[in-house]
């Protein structure tokens, strides 16, 4: 196996692990639907998105990677911050 194949394999493994983590997160959030009579699924999704935004913003600003964040990732991080900071009625 050459270096290129090894690197490609690592990215495929990382992508699969990230996908599994996101699916597990979404499944856990979905399990909250209907748990409280007065709390709608849309509220749960909005709160989950807000919390996810907060955590992903922290990761994008992490000192280890902050210097390597590209313009598109920076725009996405800013959009997440805008969503997080939006008034609930705007969501």
C-alpha positions as CSV (number, residue, x, y, z in Angstrom):
1,X,0.0,0.0,0.0
2,X,1.5,3.3,-1.0
3,X,1.3,6.5,1.0
4,X,-1.6,8.0,-1.0
5,X,-3.7,4.9,-0.4
6,X,-2.9,5.0,3.3
7,X,-3.8,8.6,3.6
8,X,-7.0,8.1,1.6
9,X,-7.9,5.2,3.9
10,X,-7.4,7.4,7.0
11,X,-9.8,10.0,5.5
12,X,-12.4,7.4,4.7
13,X,-12.1,6.0,8.3
14,X,-12.4,9.6,9.7
15,X,-15.4,10.3,7.5
16,X,-17.2,7.1,8.6
17,X,-16.5,7.8,12.3
18,X,-17.8,11.4,11.9
19,X,-21.0,10.1,10.1
20,X,-21.6,7.6,12.9
21,X,-21.2,10.3,15.6
22,X,-23.6,12.6,13.8
23,X,-26.2,9.8,13.3
24,X,-25.9,8.8,17.0
25,X,-26.4,12.4,18.0
26,X,-29.5,12.8,15.8
27,X,-30.9,9.5,17.1
28,X,-30.5,10.6,20.7
29,X,-32.2,13.9,19.9
30,X,-35.1,12.2,18.1
31,X,-35.6,10.0,21.2
32,X,-36.5,13.1,23.1
33,X,-39.6,13.7,20.9
34,X,-42.8,13.2,22.8
35,X,-41.0,12.9,26.2
36,X,-42.6,16.1,27.5
37,X,-46.2,16.9,26.6
38,X,-45.6,20.6,26.3
39,X,-42.3,20.4,24.4
40,X,-42.6,20.1,20.6
41,X,-40.2,18.3,18.4
42,X,-39.4,21.6,16.6
43,X,-38.3,23.1,20.0
44,X,-36.1,20.1,20.6
45,X,-34.5,20.4,17.2
46,X,-34.0,24.2,17.6
47,X,-32.4,23.8,21.0
48,X,-30.2,20.9,19.7
49,X,-29.1,23.0,16.8
50,X,-28.3,25.9,19.1
51,X,-26.2,23.7,21.4
52,X,-24.5,22.0,18.4
53,X,-23.7,25.5,17.0
54,X,-22.1,26.5,20.3
55,X,-19.9,23.4,20.4
56,X,-18.9,23.5,16.8
57,X,-18.0,27.2,17.1
58,X,-15.7,26.3,20.0
59,X,-14.0,23.6,17.9
60,X,-13.5,25.9,14.9
61,X,-11.9,28.5,17.2
62,X,-9.7,25.8,18.9
63,X,-6.1,27.1,18.9
64,X,-4.8,23.9,17.2
65,X,-6.9,24.4,14.1
66,X,-7.8,28.1,14.1
67,X,-5.0,29.0,11.8
68,X,-6.0,26.3,9.3
69,X,-9.7,27.2,9.0
70,X,-10.5,28.2,5.5
71,X,-12.8,31.0,4.4
72,X,-15.8,28.7,3.8
73,X,-15.4,27.2,7.2
74,X,-15.1,30.6,8.8
75,X,-18.3,31.7,7.0
76,X,-20.1,28.6,8.2
77,X,-18.9,29.2,11.8
78,X,-20.1,32.8,11.6
79,X,-23.5,31.5,10.3
80,X,-23.7,29.1,13.2
81,X,-23.0,32.0,15.6
82,X,-25.7,34.1,13.9
83,X,-28.2,31.2,14.3
84,X,-27.1,30.7,18.0
85,X,-27.6,34.4,18.6
86,X,-30.9,34.8,16.8
87,X,-34.0,35.4,18.9
88,X,-36.2,32.3,19.2
89,X,-39.0,33.8,17.2
90,X,-36.5,34.2,14.2
91,X,-35.6,30.5,14.2
